[in-house]
């Protein structure tokens, strides 16, 4: 059986999710990357609730720049919203994607804006 890209990512994702869970004290920052946009949300897994979210599809978001630059902007917006919701520390869930490119840009800009992980 040939291993497809989506099957490989699902296996990696399950391996990560065994270790990374979100709680009220330290919620999980989950990243989803499509070909065009990037989405990030901070989740409390114990309650099954999304606390804060940001994406590059929002109307208030400026769609100028490369995908990496837009990802960095999403990370900054997410960190600001998290701060206003009283969230300081998160567990980073890269969701099966490599920590490279857009995922890395989002994570680093969120760290610079004040999130700790």
Residue pairs with C-beta under 8 A, 6 or more apart in sequence:
9 96
9 97
10 96
11 96
12 96
13 95
13 96
16 93
16 94
16 95
16 96
17 93
20 28
20 91
20 92
20 93
21 28
21 45
21 46
21 91
22 28
22 42
22 43
22 44
22 45
22 46
22 90
22 91
23 44
23 45
23 46
24 44
24 46
24 47
25 89
26 89
26 90
26 91
27 42
27 43
27 44
27 45
27 51
27 87
27 90
27 91
28 42
28 43
28 44
28 45
28 90
28 91
28 92
28 93
29 40
29 41
29 42
29 43
29 78
29 90
29 91
29 92
29 93
29 110
29 115
29 117
30 40
30 41
30 42
30 43
30 93
30 95
31 38
31 39
31 40
31 93
31 94
31 95
31 97
31 103
31 106
31 107
32 38
32 39
32 40
32 95
33 39
33 95
33 97
33 102
33 103
36 67
37 55
37 56
37 57
37 70
38 55
38 56
38 67
38 70
38 71
38 74
38 102
38 106
39 53
39 54
39 55
39 56
39 57
39 74
40 53
40 54
40 55
40 74
40 75
40 78
40 106
40 110
41 50
41 51
41 52
41 53
41 54
42 50
42 51
42 52
42 53
42 78
42 82
42 85
42 87
42 90
43 49
43 50
43 51
44 51
51 82
51 85
51 87
52 78
52 81
52 82
52 85
52 87
53 78
53 81
54 74
54 77
54 78
54 81
55 61
55 74
56 63
56 70
56 71
56 73
56 74
61 70
61 73
61 74
61 77
62 73
63 70
65 73
67 102
68 101
68 102
68 105
69 105
71 102
71 103
71 105
71 106
71 109
72 105
72 106
72 108
72 109
73 109
74 106
74 109
75 105
75 106
75 107
75 108
75 109
75 110
75 113
76 109
76 110
76 112
76 113
78 106
78 110
78 115
79 109
79 110
79 111
79 112
79 113
79 114
79 115
80 113
82 88
82 90
82 115
83 113
83 114
83 115
87 115
88 114
88 115
88 116
89 115
89 116
89 117
90 115
90 116
90 117
91 117
92 107
92 117
94 103
94 107
97 103
99 107
107 117
110 117
111 117
